[in-house]
Amino acid sequence: MRIIFISGDGHGAGKTYLAKRIASGKEQIYSIANMIRKELSLVYPKYDWYNKTPRFKDTTIVKETGKTIHQMLDELGKEKKSLSNIYWAKQIVELITYSRDSDNLDIAIIDDIRLIDEYLYIKSQFQKEHITHFHVINANAKPEPMYQNKELREQADYHILSRMVLSSIGVK
């Protein structure tokens, strides 16, 4: 099986876009953020937790809590991570292992690696697999100061320049 990690310079770098461009057959895209969305959708089913537009996430208020969608996603992510630094990484490993063993998964694409400890844990659990790490470089991405995007860039096997970056330096 092949494991593909995708990290990026921040929100809107193009991580999910790249994952969707790679995915074409017997592979699955895994997302830590989608696991958080799923948990929140079970508790608050009236909201569109999968709407990824920044405007929606930053302006939609969850009436039950008075917080934005974005705040709720961040808070649940941090809450579970406070139980264990690798809480979400363990969840991803379980999902990928199950899919590999029961569904003969060929490629697992993890499209939102943002923290070194999660990256290293997942990588260690699949060290016998073929692992590739891409980092999407995009100066227009919204900075994510609470994540380790710069450190992940250093860990990547390949750096991919987004089309926006290429066009800004005159490459067509």
C-alpha positions as CSV (number, residue, x, y, z in Angstrom):
1,M,0.0,0.0,0.0
2,R,1.1,3.6,-0.6
3,I,0.6,6.3,2.0
4,I,0.6,9.9,0.7
5,F,0.8,12.8,3.1
6,I,-0.2,16.3,2.0
7,S,0.8,19.3,4.1
8,G,0.7,22.9,3.0
9,D,1.6,26.5,3.8
10,G,-1.8,27.2,5.4
11,H,-5.6,27.3,4.9
12,G,-6.3,27.4,1.2
13,A,-2.9,26.2,0.1
14,G,-4.5,23.5,-2.1
15,K,-4.0,20.4,0.0
16,T,-7.5,18.9,-0.7
17,Y,-7.4,20.0,-4.3
18,L,-4.1,18.1,-4.8
19,A,-5.6,15.0,-3.0
20,K,-8.6,15.0,-5.3
21,R,-6.3,15.3,-8.3
22,I,-4.3,12.3,-7.2
23,A,-7.3,10.2,-6.2
24,S,-8.7,8.3,-9.2
25,G,-9.3,4.6,-8.4
26,K,-8.9,2.4,-5.4
27,E,-7.8,4.9,-2.9
28,Q,-9.3,6.9,-0.1
29,I,-8.7,10.4,1.1
30,Y,-8.4,10.7,4.9
31,S,-8.8,14.0,6.7
32,I,-8.4,14.7,10.4
33,A,-10.7,17.7,10.0
34,N,-13.4,15.5,8.5
35,M,-13.3,13.3,11.6
36,I,-13.9,16.4,13.7
37,R,-16.7,17.5,11.4
38,K,-18.3,14.0,11.7
39,E,-18.3,14.1,15.5
40,L,-19.8,17.6,15.5
41,S,-22.5,16.7,12.9
42,L,-23.7,13.9,15.2
43,V,-24.2,16.4,18.1
44,Y,-25.4,19.4,16.0
45,P,-27.0,17.9,12.9
46,K,-28.6,21.1,11.7
47,Y,-25.3,22.6,10.5
48,D,-23.3,22.1,7.3
49,W,-20.0,21.0,9.0
50,Y,-18.6,20.0,5.6
51,N,-18.8,23.5,4.1
52,K,-15.2,24.5,3.9
53,T,-15.5,28.0,2.7
54,P,-13.7,30.4,5.2
55,R,-16.6,32.9,5.1
56,F,-19.1,30.2,6.0
57,K,-17.0,28.8,8.8
58,D,-16.2,32.2,10.3
59,T,-19.7,33.7,10.1
60,T,-22.1,30.8,10.8
61,I,-23.0,30.7,14.5
62,V,-24.0,27.5,16.2
63,K,-27.0,28.8,18.2
64,E,-26.6,26.2,20.9
65,T,-23.1,27.4,21.8
66,G,-22.9,30.9,20.4
67,K,-19.7,30.0,18.7
68,T,-18.8,29.9,15.0
69,I,-18.4,26.7,13.0
70,H,-14.6,27.4,12.9
71,Q,-14.4,27.9,16.7
72,M,-16.3,24.7,17.3
73,L,-14.0,22.7,14.9
74,D,-10.9,24.1,16.6
75,E,-12.2,23.5,20.1
76,L,-13.2,19.9,19.6
77,G,-9.9,19.2,17.8
78,K,-8.0,20.7,20.8
79,E,-10.2,19.0,23.4
80,K,-9.5,15.5,22.0
81,K,-5.8,16.3,21.4
82,S,-5.5,17.3,25.1
83,L,-6.5,13.7,26.0
84,S,-3.6,12.5,23.8
85,N,-1.3,14.4,21.5
86,I,-1.9,11.7,18.9
87,Y,-5.6,11.2,19.4
88,W,-6.5,12.1,15.8
89,A,-3.5,10.3,14.4
90,K,-4.6,7.1,16.1
91,Q,-8.1,7.5,14.6
92,I,-6.6,7.9,11.1
93,V,-4.3,4.9,11.6
94,E,-7.3,2.7,12.6
95,L,-9.3,3.8,9.6
96,I,-6.5,3.2,7.1
97,T,-5.5,-0.1,8.7
98,Y,-9.1,-1.3,8.5
99,S,-9.5,-0.2,4.9
100,R,-6.2,-1.8,3.9
101,D,-7.0,-5.1,5.6
102,S,-10.6,-5.5,4.7
103,D,-11.0,-3.5,1.5
104,N,-7.6,-4.0,-0.1
105,L,-6.9,-0.3,-0.1
106,D,-4.1,0.6,-2.6
107,I,-3.5,4.2,-1.7
108,A,-4.3,6.2,1.4
109,I,-4.1,10.0,1.0
110,I,-4.0,12.1,4.1
111,D,-4.8,15.6,2.9
112,D,-4.5,17.7,6.1
113,I,-1.3,17.0,8.0
114,R,-0.6,20.0,10.2
115,L,1.3,18.7,13.2
116,I,4.7,17.0,13.4
117,D,3.7,14.6,16.2
118,E,0.7,13.3,14.2
119,Y,2.8,13.0,11.0
120,L,5.5,11.1,12.7
121,Y,3.1,8.8,14.5
122,I,1.2,7.9,11.4
123,K,4.4,7.4,9.5
124,S,5.8,5.1,12.2
125,Q,2.7,2.9,12.1
126,F,3.1,2.4,8.3
127,Q,6.8,2.2,8.0
128,K,6.6,-1.0,5.9
129,E,4.4,0.8,3.4
130,H,5.6,3.1,0.6
131,I,5.3,6.6,2.0
132,T,5.5,9.9,0.1
133,H,5.0,13.4,1.6
134,F,4.0,16.4,-0.6
135,H,4.0,19.9,0.7
136,V,2.0,22.5,-1.2
137,I,3.7,25.9,-1.3
138,N,1.2,28.8,-1.7
139,A,2.1,32.3,-0.5
140,N,-1.6,33.2,-0.7
141,A,-2.6,30.6,1.8
142,K,-4.1,31.9,5.1
143,P,-1.4,31.4,7.8
144,E,-2.2,28.9,10.5
145,P,0.0,29.9,13.4
146,M,-1.2,27.1,15.7
147,Y,0.0,24.5,13.2
148,Q,3.5,23.4,12.2
149,N,3.4,24.0,8.5
150,K,6.9,25.2,8.2
151,E,8.3,22.2,10.0
152,L,6.3,19.9,7.8
153,R,7.6,21.6,4.7
154,E,11.1,20.6,5.9
155,Q,10.0,17.0,6.3
156,A,8.4,16.7,2.9
157,D,9.8,14.6,0.1
158,Y,8.5,16.9,-2.6
159,H,7.5,20.6,-2.7
160,I,4.7,21.5,-5.1
161,L,4.2,25.1,-6.1
162,S,0.5,26.0,-6.5
163,R,-0.6,27.5,-9.8
164,M,-1.2,30.8,-8.0
165,V,2.4,30.9,-6.9
166,L,3.6,30.0,-10.4
167,S,1.5,32.7,-12.1
168,S,2.8,35.3,-9.6
169,I,6.4,34.7,-10.7
170,G,5.5,34.7,-14.4
171,V,5.4,31.0,-15.1
172,K,2.5,29.7,-17.3
